[in-house]
Amino acid sequence: MRQKILIFILFLLILTELRCFTTTDIPLPQNSKNITQHYIPSGNQIHPVYKIYHLNDSTTVLYFKIYLTELLFSMANEENIPKAKVKIQYQTFESFENMWLIDSASTYINLKNPSQKEFFSFITLKSSSLKKYMAQIIVSDLNRKARNVMYLSIYKTTKTLPQNFLPVLETNQSPLFSQYFKPSTNYVIKNEQHLSKNYFIRYFSNDIRPATPPFSSEYIHSEKLNFDTVFQIQGNPFPIFNFKTKGHFLIQTDTTNLEGFLLFYRNEHYPMIKTVNDMLPPLQYLTSSKEFDSLFSAENKKLSLDNFWLKAGGSVEKSREMIKIFYNRVLFANIFFTSYTEGWKTDRGMIYTVFGPPKSVYRNDLGEQWNYSGTGKTFSTLTFSFKKVESPYCENDFRLIRNITYKTSWTEAVESWRKGQVISL
């Protein structure tokens, strides 16, 4: 009888453990959007970037930046000078599921200076307070007949969320389109709806850990950063932001909650990977804790890094190829997935770095579903689901729905890298 009770208790413990991992994929309703091309570096010929800013209760401004080197300048015009023709059109809907049209418009832009690196401007959208929207933005290079389609979430539920803040360069008022800033640069933090001149900054100095493996029951609580200090800055009418310290800075108008706009500084060249100190940390995905500590604490870190890749590749030529692929993935993870921390440290960044760009990606109001198909020994298809996190201070945060069943495929992928076989499914 006692033995039966012990077996029953053991069964309950196993069942409880499994329940920690039990999950379902993100449901894909009929109106889910295929955004696969967003995460393939060569998937689009043009790569505009965007910043949403709520000007008042009825108006939202969509800032956009276009890289002119990606446009086709043609002499086929009456002035016989190089010109690029760009069309920008948008539609806003209630949500991915409810495609009820709220607003739409389009505009044409003629650009005449091909030597200029970037062009930024804005369009205004109708919006109402206490609402969420989904916007579809299409930027077309009419000369090249190329276009980029992007889906953006618009959050206007409170006046303290990130989209109520607009950091701009003090010199030319150009918006900061990222959440990382350059030190010793003056940024004006605009907030047209905040009447007081008082702003607050919460500072977090600690380095955020990378994502845990997809089979782990533990994950990083990105929405619960423990900030070290809080201090006040004055605006006239808007405050000037200028810091040289590494860390995270949460700019707020109200300290009764954690809502605000988060900026962080990692190094001068982020999101690029340029130094040994940039290259070592992502190896945490391919090494044990003990092995990584040994790599990181080595007196000659460069030699330690070289030896790791040479051992994995087996030859200098193969090692160079693996290094190029691995760190290109880290770079693009930084570009695509930067949010509350570096892109490679996020859940999507982890999967992207180890498994590569997914074969297909679908997005809806709940999150994203990534699908892989390959030649793994233990799997031929693989699906990862990422739930959209309602973060109080960043918009690009998605959490992997972890499952113990990923352990075999993750282990196989890591071992393949360590044996000189690049994982690309």
C-alpha positions as CSV (number, residue, x, y, z in Angstrom):
1,M,0.0,0.0,0.0
2,R,2.8,2.4,0.9
3,Q,4.6,1.6,-2.3
4,K,1.4,2.4,-4.3
5,I,1.1,5.8,-2.5
6,L,4.7,6.6,-3.3
7,I,4.2,5.8,-6.9
8,F,1.1,7.9,-7.0
9,I,2.9,10.9,-5.4
10,L,5.7,10.5,-8.0
11,F,3.2,10.5,-10.7
12,L,1.7,13.7,-9.4
13,L,5.1,15.3,-9.2
14,I,5.9,14.4,-12.8
15,L,2.5,15.6,-13.9
16,T,3.0,18.9,-12.1
17,E,6.4,19.3,-13.8
18,L,4.9,18.6,-17.2
19,R,2.2,21.2,-16.6
20,C,4.9,23.8,-16.1
21,F,5.8,23.3,-19.8
22,T,2.4,22.3,-21.2
23,T,1.3,25.0,-23.8
24,T,-0.4,25.5,-27.0
25,D,0.8,27.4,-30.1
26,I,-0.3,31.0,-30.7
27,P,-3.7,30.6,-32.4
28,L,-3.6,31.7,-36.0
29,P,-7.0,33.3,-37.0
30,Q,-7.9,33.9,-40.6
31,N,-6.4,37.4,-40.7
32,S,-2.9,36.5,-39.4
33,K,-0.3,38.2,-41.6
34,N,2.7,36.5,-43.2
35,I,5.7,38.6,-42.2
36,T,8.4,36.1,-43.2
37,Q,10.2,38.7,-45.3
38,H,10.7,41.0,-42.3
39,Y,13.3,38.6,-40.8
40,I,15.2,37.7,-44.0
41,P,18.0,40.2,-44.6
42,S,17.7,39.9,-48.4
43,G,13.9,39.5,-48.3
44,N,13.3,43.2,-49.1
45,Q,15.2,45.7,-51.3
46,I,14.2,48.6,-49.1
47,H,14.2,48.7,-45.3
48,P,12.4,51.8,-44.0
49,V,12.2,52.3,-40.2
50,Y,9.3,53.9,-38.2
51,K,8.5,55.7,-35.0
52,I,5.0,56.3,-33.7
53,Y,4.2,59.4,-31.7
54,H,0.9,60.4,-30.2
55,L,0.6,64.2,-30.7
56,N,-2.8,64.6,-29.0
57,D,-6.0,62.8,-28.3
58,S,-7.0,62.7,-32.0
59,T,-3.8,62.7,-33.9
60,T,-0.9,60.2,-34.1
61,V,2.3,61.0,-36.1
62,L,4.1,58.3,-38.0
63,Y,7.7,59.2,-38.6
64,F,9.6,57.2,-41.2
65,K,13.2,57.0,-42.4
66,I,14.3,55.8,-45.8
67,Y,17.9,54.9,-46.8
68,L,18.5,56.5,-50.1
69,T,21.3,54.1,-51.1
70,E,18.5,51.4,-51.4
71,L,16.5,53.5,-53.9
72,L,16.8,53.5,-57.7
73,F,17.6,57.0,-59.0
74,S,16.7,57.5,-62.6
75,M,17.5,60.2,-65.1
76,A,14.3,59.5,-67.1
77,N,12.5,62.8,-66.2
78,E,12.0,66.2,-67.7
79,E,14.8,67.8,-65.6
80,N,17.3,65.1,-66.7
81,I,18.6,64.8,-63.1
82,P,18.7,61.7,-60.8
83,K,15.4,61.3,-59.2
84,A,13.8,58.6,-57.0
85,K,10.1,58.2,-56.7
86,V,8.6,56.8,-53.5
87,K,5.0,56.1,-52.6
88,I,4.0,55.8,-48.9
89,Q,0.5,54.4,-48.1
90,Y,-1.0,53.4,-44.8
91,Q,-4.2,51.8,-43.5
92,T,-5.2,51.6,-39.9
93,F,-7.5,48.8,-38.6
94,E,-8.9,47.9,-35.2
95,S,-6.7,44.8,-35.0
96,F,-5.3,41.9,-36.9
97,E,-8.5,40.0,-36.3
98,N,-10.9,42.8,-36.8
99,M,-9.9,44.4,-40.1
100,W,-12.3,47.3,-39.8
101,L,-10.8,50.2,-41.7
102,I,-10.2,53.2,-39.4
103,D,-8.2,55.5,-41.7
104,S,-6.1,55.4,-44.9
105,A,-4.1,57.7,-47.1
106,S,-1.1,57.8,-49.4
107,T,1.5,60.3,-50.4
108,Y,4.2,60.6,-53.1
109,I,7.8,61.8,-52.5
110,N,10.3,62.9,-55.2
111,L,13.9,62.7,-54.0
112,K,16.7,64.5,-55.9
113,N,19.8,64.1,-53.9
114,P,21.3,60.5,-54.2
115,S,24.4,61.5,-52.2
116,Q,22.2,62.1,-49.1
117,K,22.3,58.9,-46.9
118,E,18.9,59.2,-45.3
119,F,15.6,60.9,-45.7
120,F,13.0,61.2,-42.9
121,S,9.6,62.7,-42.8
122,F,6.2,62.0,-41.3
123,I,2.5,61.5,-42.0
124,T,-0.4,62.0,-39.6
125,L,-3.0,59.4,-38.7
126,K,-6.4,59.8,-37.1
127,S,-6.6,58.1,-33.7
128,S,-8.6,58.1,-30.6
129,S,-7.6,57.9,-26.9
130,L,-8.0,54.6,-24.9
131,K,-7.7,52.6,-28.1
132,K,-5.3,50.1,-29.8
133,Y,-4.9,49.9,-33.5
134,M,-2.9,48.0,-36.2
135,A,-1.4,49.9,-39.0
136,Q,-0.2,48.5,-42.4
137,I,2.5,50.7,-43.9
138,I,3.6,50.1,-47.5
139,V,6.7,52.0,-48.9
140,S,7.2,51.5,-52.6
141,D,10.2,52.4,-54.8
142,L,8.3,53.2,-58.0
143,N,11.4,53.3,-60.2
144,R,12.6,49.8,-59.1
145,K,9.1,48.5,-58.6
146,A,10.1,47.2,-55.1
147,R,8.1,47.6,-51.9
148,N,8.2,46.9,-48.2
149,V,5.1,46.0,-46.2
150,M,5.2,46.5,-42.4
151,Y,2.6,46.0,-39.7
152,L,2.8,48.2,-36.6
153,S,0.9,48.2,-33.4
154,I,-0.5,51.5,-32.1
155,Y,-1.0,51.8,-28.4
156,K,-3.0,54.8,-27.1
157,T,-4.6,53.3,-24.0
158,T,-2.8,55.7,-21.6
159,K,-0.7,58.9,-21.9
160,T,2.3,57.4,-20.2
161,L,3.1,54.5,-22.6
162,P,6.2,54.6,-24.9
163,Q,4.5,56.0,-27.9
164,N,3.7,59.2,-26.0
165,F,7.5,60.1,-26.0
166,L,9.5,61.2,-29.0
167,P,13.3,61.5,-28.6
168,V,14.8,63.8,-31.3
169,L,18.4,65.0,-32.0
170,E,18.8,68.5,-30.6
171,T,20.8,69.5,-33.7
172,N,18.3,68.7,-36.5
173,Q,15.2,67.4,-34.7
174,S,15.5,64.1,-36.4
175,P,13.7,61.3,-34.5
176,L,15.6,58.5,-32.7
177,F,14.2,55.4,-34.4
178,S,15.7,52.9,-31.9
179,Q,15.8,52.2,-28.2
180,Y,19.6,52.5,-28.0
181,F,21.3,55.9,-28.0
182,K,24.8,57.3,-28.6
183,P,26.6,58.8,-25.6
184,S,27.6,62.5,-25.6
185,T,24.7,63.3,-27.9
186,N,21.9,65.7,-26.9
187,Y,18.4,64.3,-27.4
188,V,15.3,66.3,-26.7
189,I,12.5,64.1,-25.2
190,K,9.2,65.4,-26.5
191,N,5.9,64.7,-24.9
192,E,3.2,67.1,-26.1
193,Q,0.6,65.8,-23.8
194,H,2.6,66.3,-20.6
195,L,2.0,69.8,-19.3
196,S,4.4,69.7,-16.4
197,K,8.1,70.4,-16.9
198,N,9.0,67.6,-14.4
199,Y,10.3,64.3,-15.8
200,F,11.7,61.3,-14.0
201,I,14.4,58.8,-14.9
202,R,14.7,55.4,-13.4
203,Y,18.2,54.0,-14.0
204,F,19.1,50.3,-14.2
205,S,22.9,49.5,-14.3
206,N,23.0,45.7,-14.3
207,D,23.6,43.7,-17.5
208,I,20.5,41.7,-18.4
209,R,21.0,38.0,-18.8
210,P,20.5,36.3,-22.2
211,A,17.3,34.3,-22.9
212,T,17.1,30.8,-21.3
213,P,16.9,27.7,-23.5
214,P,13.5,27.0,-25.2
215,F,12.9,23.9,-23.0
216,S,13.6,25.8,-19.7
217,S,10.8,26.5,-17.2
218,E,12.6,29.8,-16.4
219,Y,12.4,33.0,-18.4
220,I,13.5,36.6,-18.1
221,H,10.8,38.9,-16.7
222,S,11.5,41.7,-19.0
223,E,8.6,43.8,-17.7
224,K,10.0,43.6,-14.1
225,L,13.4,45.3,-14.2
226,N,14.7,46.3,-10.8
227,F,15.8,49.9,-11.3
228,D,18.6,51.1,-9.0
229,T,17.8,54.8,-8.7
230,V,15.2,57.4,-9.6
231,F,16.1,61.1,-10.3
232,Q,14.3,64.1,-11.7
233,I,15.1,66.3,-14.7
234,Q,13.5,69.5,-15.8
235,G,12.1,70.4,-19.3
236,N,11.9,73.8,-20.9
237,P,9.4,72.7,-22.1
238,F,11.1,69.4,-22.9
239,P,14.1,67.9,-21.1
240,I,17.5,67.3,-22.7
241,F,18.8,63.7,-22.4
242,N,22.6,63.3,-22.5
243,F,24.3,60.4,-20.7
244,K,27.6,58.6,-21.1
245,T,26.9,55.8,-18.6
246,K,26.1,52.2,-19.7
247,G,22.7,51.0,-18.6
248,H,19.0,51.4,-19.0
249,F,17.2,54.7,-18.6
250,L,13.4,54.7,-18.2
251,I,12.0,58.2,-18.9
252,Q,8.7,58.9,-17.2
253,T,6.1,61.5,-16.5
254,D,4.5,59.5,-13.7
255,T,6.3,57.3,-11.2
256,T,3.3,55.6,-9.8
257,N,3.7,52.9,-12.4
258,L,6.5,51.6,-14.7
259,E,5.1,53.1,-17.9
260,G,7.5,55.3,-19.9
261,F,10.0,55.3,-22.7
262,L,13.1,53.0,-22.2
263,L,16.5,53.9,-23.7
264,F,19.7,51.9,-23.2
265,Y,23.4,52.3,-24.0
266,R,25.5,49.3,-24.6
267,N,28.6,50.6,-26.5
268,E,29.5,53.0,-29.2
269,H,29.0,50.7,-32.1
270,Y,25.8,48.7,-31.1
271,P,24.1,47.0,-33.0
272,M,27.3,46.1,-34.8
273,I,29.6,43.2,-33.6
274,K,33.1,44.6,-33.7
275,T,35.2,43.5,-30.7
276,V,36.0,40.3,-28.8
277,N,33.8,41.6,-26.0
278,D,30.9,41.7,-28.4
279,M,31.6,38.2,-29.8
280,L,32.1,36.3,-26.6
281,P,28.7,36.7,-24.8
282,P,26.5,35.1,-27.6
283,L,28.5,31.9,-27.2
284,Q,26.5,31.3,-24.0
285,Y,24.0,29.7,-26.4
286,L,26.6,27.1,-27.6
287,T,28.5,26.4,-24.4
288,S,28.0,25.1,-20.8
289,S,28.1,27.6,-18.0
290,K,31.5,26.2,-16.9
291,E,32.9,26.4,-20.4
292,F,31.7,29.9,-21.0
293,D,33.1,31.1,-17.7
294,S,36.5,29.7,-18.8
295,L,36.2,31.5,-22.2
296,F,35.2,34.8,-20.6
297,S,37.8,34.8,-17.8
298,A,40.7,33.8,-20.1
299,E,43.7,36.1,-19.9
300,N,43.8,36.3,-23.7
301,K,40.1,36.4,-24.7
302,K,40.9,36.8,-28.4
303,L,43.0,33.5,-28.4
304,S,40.3,31.8,-26.4
305,L,37.6,32.8,-28.9
306,D,39.7,31.8,-31.9
307,N,40.4,28.4,-30.3
308,F,36.7,27.8,-29.7
309,W,35.8,28.4,-33.3
310,L,38.8,26.6,-34.7
311,K,37.9,23.5,-32.6
312,A,34.3,23.7,-33.9
313,G,35.2,24.2,-37.5
314,G,38.2,21.9,-37.7
315,S,40.0,24.2,-40.1
316,V,40.7,27.9,-40.5
317,E,38.6,28.2,-43.6
318,K,35.6,26.4,-42.1
319,S,35.9,28.4,-38.9
320,R,35.9,31.7,-40.7
321,E,32.7,30.6,-42.5
322,M,31.0,29.7,-39.2
323,I,32.1,32.9,-37.5
324,K,30.6,35.0,-40.4
325,I,27.3,33.2,-40.3
326,F,26.9,33.1,-36.5
327,Y,27.8,36.8,-36.0
328,N,25.7,37.9,-38.9
329,R,22.8,36.3,-37.2
330,V,23.7,38.1,-34.0
331,L,23.9,41.4,-35.8
332,F,20.5,40.9,-37.5
333,A,19.0,39.7,-34.2
334,N,20.1,43.1,-32.8
335,I,18.5,44.9,-35.7
336,F,15.2,43.0,-35.7
337,F,14.6,42.3,-32.0
338,T,16.1,45.0,-29.9
339,S,13.6,45.9,-27.2
340,Y,14.4,46.1,-23.4
341,T,17.8,44.7,-24.1
342,E,20.1,43.7,-27.0
343,G,18.3,41.8,-29.7
344,W,20.4,38.7,-29.5
345,K,19.5,38.3,-25.8
346,T,15.8,38.2,-26.4
347,D,13.8,35.0,-26.9
348,R,13.4,35.6,-30.6
349,G,17.1,36.6,-30.9
350,M,18.1,33.4,-29.3
351,I,16.1,31.2,-31.7
352,Y,17.2,33.3,-34.7
353,T,20.9,33.1,-33.7
354,V,20.9,29.3,-33.3
355,F,18.4,28.1,-35.9
356,G,18.6,31.0,-38.4
357,P,15.8,32.9,-40.2
358,P,12.5,31.0,-40.0
359,K,11.0,29.5,-43.2
360,S,7.7,31.3,-42.4
361,V,6.4,33.7,-39.8
362,Y,2.8,34.6,-39.0
363,R,1.8,37.5,-36.9
364,N,-1.5,38.3,-35.1
365,D,-2.7,40.3,-32.1
366,L,-1.5,37.6,-29.7
367,G,2.1,37.2,-31.1
368,E,4.1,35.4,-33.7
369,Q,4.5,31.9,-34.9
370,W,7.8,30.8,-36.5
371,N,8.0,27.7,-38.6
372,Y,11.1,25.8,-39.6
373,S,11.6,22.7,-41.8
374,G,15.0,21.0,-42.1
375,T,17.0,17.9,-41.9
376,G,17.4,17.4,-38.2
377,K,18.0,13.9,-37.0
378,T,15.1,14.1,-34.5
379,F,12.9,16.6,-36.2
380,S,11.8,17.6,-39.7
381,T,9.6,20.5,-38.7
382,L,9.8,22.8,-35.8
383,T,7.4,25.6,-34.6
384,F,8.1,28.3,-32.0
385,S,5.4,30.5,-30.7
386,F,6.1,33.9,-29.2
387,K,3.5,35.7,-27.1
388,K,3.3,39.5,-27.4
389,V,4.3,41.0,-24.0
390,E,2.3,44.1,-22.9
391,S,5.4,45.8,-21.7
392,P,5.1,49.2,-19.9
393,Y,8.2,50.6,-21.5
394,C,8.9,48.8,-24.9
395,E,6.9,47.7,-27.9
396,N,9.1,45.0,-29.4
397,D,8.9,42.4,-26.6
398,F,7.8,38.8,-27.4
399,R,8.2,35.9,-25.0
400,L,8.8,32.3,-26.2
401,I,6.2,29.8,-25.1
402,R,8.7,27.3,-23.7
403,N,8.2,23.5,-23.8
404,I,10.2,20.6,-22.5
405,T,9.8,19.0,-25.9
406,Y,12.2,21.5,-27.4
407,K,15.1,20.0,-25.4
408,T,16.1,17.4,-28.0
409,S,16.0,19.7,-31.0
410,W,17.9,22.4,-29.1
411,T,20.6,20.0,-28.0
412,E,20.9,18.7,-31.5
413,A,21.2,22.2,-32.9
414,V,23.9,23.2,-30.4
415,E,25.9,20.0,-31.0
416,S,25.7,20.6,-34.7
417,W,27.3,24.0,-34.3
418,R,30.0,22.6,-32.1
419,K,30.8,19.9,-34.7
420,G,31.2,22.5,-37.5
421,Q,27.7,22.1,-39.0
422,V,25.9,25.3,-39.4
423,I,22.2,25.0,-38.4
424,S,19.9,26.4,-41.1
425,L,16.5,24.9,-41.3
